Amino acid sequence: MIALIHAQHARARFLTVTEVADVLRVSNMTVYRLINAGQLPAVRVGKSYRLREDDVDKYLADRYTEAG
């Protein structure tokens, strides 16, 4: 089980804050606020953050609402 979890993380694609902001069409500051609020999990690498693409997709899916 642990090996499977490590394998999934090893294959995960990580995005920068700027890349996530582009995907969400928001400012970098908004992404930082989401990270600090615990709404978007992130990994600190040096002085910057990296976010798993899967976590960004899940964030969007969890907030999807159907119109009408």
C-alpha positions as a Markdown table, in Angstrom:
| # | Residue | x | y | z |
|---|---|---|---|---|
| 1 | Met | 0.0 | 0.0 | 0.0 |
| 2 | Ile | 2.7 | 2.5 | 0.9 |
| 3 | Ala | 4.6 | 1.6 | -2.3 |
| 4 | Leu | 1.5 | 2.4 | -4.3 |
| 5 | Ile | 1.1 | 5.8 | -2.6 |
| 6 | His | 4.8 | 6.6 | -3.2 |
| 7 | Ala | 4.4 | 5.5 | -6.9 |
| 8 | Gln | 1.4 | 7.8 | -7.3 |
| 9 | His | 3.2 | 10.8 | -5.9 |
| 10 | Ala | 6.3 | 10.0 | -8.0 |
| 11 | Arg | 4.2 | 10.2 | -11.2 |
| 12 | Ala | 2.3 | 13.3 | -10.0 |
| 13 | Arg | 2.7 | 16.4 | -12.1 |
| 14 | Phe | 3.5 | 19.5 | -10.0 |
| 15 | Leu | 2.5 | 23.0 | -11.0 |
| 16 | Thr | 3.9 | 26.4 | -9.9 |
| 17 | Val | 1.6 | 29.0 | -8.4 |
| 18 | Thr | 1.7 | 30.9 | -11.6 |
| 19 | Glu | 0.6 | 27.9 | -13.6 |
| 20 | Val | -2.3 | 27.2 | -11.2 |
| 21 | Ala | -3.3 | 30.9 | -11.4 |
| 22 | Asp | -3.4 | 30.6 | -15.2 |
| 23 | Val | -5.5 | 27.5 | -15.0 |
| 24 | Leu | -8.0 | 29.0 | -12.5 |
| 25 | Arg | -7.8 | 32.4 | -14.3 |
| 26 | Val | -7.1 | 34.2 | -11.0 |
| 27 | Ser | -4.1 | 36.1 | -9.6 |
| 28 | Asn | -1.1 | 34.5 | -8.0 |
| 29 | Met | -2.2 | 36.2 | -4.7 |
| 30 | Thr | -5.5 | 34.3 | -4.8 |
| 31 | Val | -3.7 | 31.0 | -5.2 |
| 32 | Tyr | -1.5 | 31.9 | -2.2 |
| 33 | Arg | -4.6 | 32.7 | -0.2 |
| 34 | Leu | -6.1 | 29.3 | -1.1 |
| 35 | Ile | -2.9 | 27.6 | 0.0 |
| 36 | Asn | -2.8 | 29.5 | 3.3 |
| 37 | Ala | -6.5 | 28.8 | 4.0 |
| 38 | Gly | -5.8 | 25.1 | 3.5 |
| 39 | Gln | -8.2 | 24.9 | 0.5 |
| 40 | Leu | -5.4 | 23.9 | -1.9 |
| 41 | Pro | -2.7 | 21.5 | -0.6 |
| 42 | Ala | 0.9 | 22.5 | -1.6 |
| 43 | Val | 4.4 | 21.5 | -1.1 |
| 44 | Arg | 7.0 | 24.1 | -0.2 |
| 45 | Val | 10.2 | 23.8 | -2.3 |
| 46 | Gly | 12.7 | 26.3 | -1.2 |
| 47 | Lys | 10.9 | 29.7 | -1.2 |
| 48 | Ser | 8.2 | 28.6 | -3.6 |
| 49 | Tyr | 5.2 | 26.3 | -3.6 |
| 50 | Arg | 4.3 | 23.4 | -5.9 |
| 51 | Leu | 0.8 | 22.0 | -6.3 |
| 52 | Arg | -0.2 | 18.6 | -7.6 |
| 53 | Glu | -2.2 | 18.9 | -10.8 |
| 54 | Asp | -4.6 | 16.3 | -9.3 |
| 55 | Asp | -5.3 | 18.5 | -6.3 |
| 56 | Val | -6.1 | 21.5 | -8.5 |
| 57 | Asp | -8.5 | 19.3 | -10.6 |
| 58 | Lys | -10.1 | 18.0 | -7.4 |
| 59 | Tyr | -10.5 | 21.6 | -6.1 |
| 60 | Leu | -12.3 | 22.6 | -9.3 |
| 61 | Ala | -14.5 | 19.4 | -9.3 |
| 62 | Asp | -15.5 | 19.9 | -5.7 |
| 63 | Arg | -16.7 | 23.5 | -6.4 |
| 64 | Tyr | -18.5 | 22.7 | -9.7 |
| 65 | Thr | -22.1 | 23.8 | -9.7 |
| 66 | Glu | -24.7 | 23.0 | -12.4 |
| 67 | Ala | -26.6 | 26.0 | -13.7 |
| 68 | Gly | -30.3 | 26.0 | -14.1 |
